[in-house]
Each structure stands twice: as structure tokens, then as C-alpha cells.
Amino acid sequence: MRRGSRRRRFLIPSGLSLLVGVFLGIYPSGAFAQDADNHHVGIVIAYPSSVGAVFEMSPRIALRPDLFMSGSSLTQSGQTVSSRSIAVGLDVLIWLRRYDKVRTYVTPRVSYTHNTSNQPLAQDVWGTAGSYGVEYSATSRLAVFGEVGVFVGHSFPKTVTIAEGISQTAGPFTSWTTRAGVGIVFYP
């Protein structure tokens, strides 16, 4: 093997990591330099139905974990069906451009939903999503945002024993849907 070809092979990963690092904002950019009014931690209230926080890791990257909880109960013909869900998610906001008080971003997302029910086949769901969003800084302490994207959810097979020697299996399933959301961020 020639020495030059081996050297090129090692340069490609190094060049690729430099390109990814610049894209993700590890190397600071003057266009996204933070001013004195910029805060690094905010409280997020979003629709549909989640609360969370935003942590600005760098001028180009922010992490936005969130939490969602729901529960329901239905009684019909003397039988009650109840269920509860709790979901946690993490968005990685990658800021693209700034236009005065408006910033655009893309965000990959991962989420996990744990479902419980008095019915035996409630399944947990792992999800991934990708969105495009816009944030407007109304004041130095308040911002509003909106985003739109696509969600893909997946559950794994679940088998439960109904009676001795009798079992039932549900899943796996994969689903996709569009997603949209709006919210506010308060920087205390």
C-alpha cells in the first residue's frame, strides 16, 4: 500500500469532522455572537401540551427537553377503561440564520412515551422527528416560536398472558404523522 493513499484516508475523517463541527457551531461564528441581553436557560411552555426548558449550549446549538403527561378514563356498559401516558423528549435546535429579532432553526428530535392501562396491551413508543422552526424575540426575556415537521413512531412487540396457557401479542407498529407546534420561552 502506498504511503500517500493511507494518508489521504486519514485526512477525510478529519476534514469531515471539521465540517460537521463548523456546521454544528462548535467553532464560534461572529454572525451568531451573543449580546448582553441573551440568556442561556429558559422555561418553555408549548402547545400541544408540553412543558420544558431550553439550554443554549453555544450560539448555534440549544437543547430543549420537554415533558408531556395525560390520563383518561371511560366507563361504558359497566366497564371502566383507564389509561395514562408520560412522554419525555429532547430537541436539538440548530440555529440557521438571524434576521433582526427572528431566528430560524432545524431540530432533530427523539422521544419516548410510556403508556399504562388497565387493558393488557398498552405499548410504549419510541419516536424520532425533524422540524423547521422560527423564533421571534418579543423582548429580552420572552420569545415565541412555531415549527412544523414529520414524526415517526415505533413500538416493539408486547406479549401478555391473559389466562393460564393463553397469551396475546400486540405490535410491533410503525406510524408517521406531520407535526406542528407553537410555544413561548421565558428567560428568568
Legacy VTK file of the C-alpha trace (Angstrom):
# vtk DataFile Version 3.0
C-alpha trace
ASCII
DATASET POLYDATA
POINTS 188 float
0.000 0.000 0.000
1.360 3.411 -0.921
2.050 5.818 1.873
0.153 8.700 0.188
-3.105 6.733 -0.145
-3.098 5.807 3.541
-2.525 9.429 4.481
-5.495 10.615 2.383
-7.721 8.089 4.069
-6.992 9.687 7.452
-7.473 13.213 6.142
-11.044 12.575 5.011
-12.438 11.807 8.503
-10.543 14.784 9.957
-11.908 17.093 7.260
-15.397 15.676 7.719
-15.298 16.207 11.489
-14.110 19.794 10.954
-17.004 20.397 8.531
-19.536 18.872 10.946
-18.035 20.887 13.821
-18.356 24.136 11.884
-21.922 23.258 10.843
-22.972 22.451 14.409
-21.460 25.613 15.805
-18.638 24.175 17.847
-16.414 26.775 16.232
-17.871 30.232 17.088
-19.362 32.379 14.365
-19.427 36.181 14.519
-22.909 36.278 12.952
-24.317 34.459 15.986
-22.279 36.185 18.702
-24.341 36.576 21.853
-25.077 40.029 23.192
-25.563 41.044 26.830
-29.362 40.546 26.660
-29.084 36.921 25.536
-29.867 34.331 28.235
-28.723 30.743 28.338
-31.595 28.959 30.135
-35.303 29.436 29.515
-38.632 27.921 30.549
-40.707 26.557 27.650
-44.495 26.267 27.513
-45.599 24.692 24.240
-48.776 23.631 22.501
-49.738 20.858 22.109
-49.422 20.176 25.846
-45.788 20.126 26.899
-43.544 21.959 29.310
-39.787 22.029 29.351
-36.666 24.113 29.266
-34.190 25.371 26.710
-30.442 25.341 27.316
-28.340 27.356 24.883
-25.120 25.364 24.609
-23.447 27.677 22.095
-24.506 30.483 19.757
-25.580 27.816 17.201
-26.873 24.922 19.360
-29.575 24.622 22.033
-31.084 21.622 23.820
-34.815 21.624 24.552
-36.010 18.737 26.778
-39.753 18.501 27.400
-42.336 16.529 29.358
-45.926 15.556 28.488
-48.463 13.756 30.707
-52.040 12.659 30.071
-54.670 10.380 31.513
-58.192 9.300 30.690
-60.978 7.137 31.998
-64.073 5.895 30.167
-66.943 3.906 31.644
-69.237 2.165 29.214
-71.670 -0.682 29.895
-70.354 -1.016 33.434
-66.717 -1.475 32.397
-64.093 1.199 33.023
-61.087 1.617 30.763
-58.381 3.915 32.075
-55.010 4.864 30.653
-52.071 7.124 31.457
-49.187 8.349 29.336
-45.975 10.105 30.192
-43.582 11.217 27.474
-40.150 12.767 27.521
-38.481 14.283 24.506
-35.299 16.060 23.507
-34.939 18.521 20.644
-31.542 19.733 19.447
-32.073 23.205 17.989
-29.561 24.106 15.302
-29.833 27.838 14.590
-29.560 28.641 10.895
-29.990 32.399 10.361
-30.802 35.563 12.292
-32.953 38.360 10.844
-33.137 41.197 13.408
-35.277 39.624 16.173
-36.129 36.468 14.206
-34.067 33.266 14.158
-34.671 30.167 12.044
-33.678 26.660 13.062
-33.945 22.964 12.297
-34.361 20.413 15.031
-33.913 16.674 15.154
-35.935 15.121 17.996
-36.074 11.864 19.924
-38.895 10.926 22.320
-40.131 8.077 24.491
-43.748 7.569 25.598
-44.645 5.145 28.391
-48.284 4.071 28.271
-50.113 2.247 31.076
-53.668 0.971 31.090
-55.962 -1.441 32.857
-56.152 -3.100 29.442
-53.243 -5.526 28.993
-51.753 -4.397 25.675
-50.682 -0.787 26.260
-47.428 -0.255 24.366
-44.507 2.120 24.801
-43.487 4.193 21.776
-40.065 5.439 20.670
-40.188 8.350 18.267
-37.965 10.481 16.091
-38.859 13.704 14.346
-37.406 16.513 12.324
-38.755 20.064 12.207
-38.124 23.509 10.798
-38.864 26.416 13.111
-38.880 30.169 13.549
-38.361 32.023 16.835
-39.220 35.694 17.412
-37.692 37.522 20.398
-40.523 39.790 21.545
-38.466 41.198 24.445
-35.119 40.355 26.036
-36.931 37.881 28.330
-39.721 36.494 26.123
-39.652 34.680 22.785
-42.357 32.921 20.760
-41.772 30.085 18.319
-43.531 27.925 15.788
-42.357 24.803 14.000
-43.534 22.189 11.537
-42.125 18.764 10.697
-42.567 14.991 10.468
-42.764 12.406 13.302
-42.105 8.651 13.059
-43.074 6.406 15.989
-42.243 2.750 16.608
-43.288 0.218 19.232
-41.865 -3.223 19.875
-43.896 -6.436 20.204
-45.533 -6.987 23.589
-46.922 -10.331 24.752
-49.154 -10.652 27.807
-50.649 -13.707 29.477
-54.422 -13.392 29.661
-55.064 -16.727 31.393
-53.024 -19.820 32.098
-51.749 -21.058 28.755
-53.366 -18.172 26.809
-51.314 -15.203 25.668
-51.901 -12.289 23.355
-49.335 -10.277 21.370
-49.564 -6.709 20.089
-47.257 -4.879 17.721
-44.835 -4.053 16.520
-46.144 -0.990 14.776
-44.616 1.967 12.992
-46.512 5.153 12.259
-45.745 8.566 10.852
-47.509 11.893 11.003
-46.921 15.559 10.395
-46.326 17.641 13.481
-46.650 21.312 14.292
-46.273 23.281 17.467
-46.122 26.761 18.913
-44.844 27.995 22.229
-43.252 30.628 24.368
-39.873 30.780 26.064
-39.419 32.828 29.226
-35.863 33.710 30.229
-35.912 34.455 34.007
LINES 1 189
188 0 1 2 3 4 5 6 7 8 9 10 11 12 13 14 15 16 17 18 19 20 21 22 23 24 25 26 27 28 29 30 31 32 33 34 35 36 37 38 39 40 41 42 43 44 45 46 47 48 49 50 51 52 53 54 55 56 57 58 59 60 61 62 63 64 65 66 67 68 69 70 71 72 73 74 75 76 77 78 79 80 81 82 83 84 85 86 87 88 89 90 91 92 93 94 95 96 97 98 99 100 101 102 103 104 105 106 107 108 109 110 111 112 113 114 115 116 117 118 119 120 121 122 123 124 125 126 127 128 129 130 131 132 133 134 135 136 137 138 139 140 141 142 143 144 145 146 147 148 149 150 151 152 153 154 155 156 157 158 159 160 161 162 163 164 165 166 167 168 169 170 171 172 173 174 175 176 177 178 179 180 181 182 183 184 185 186 187
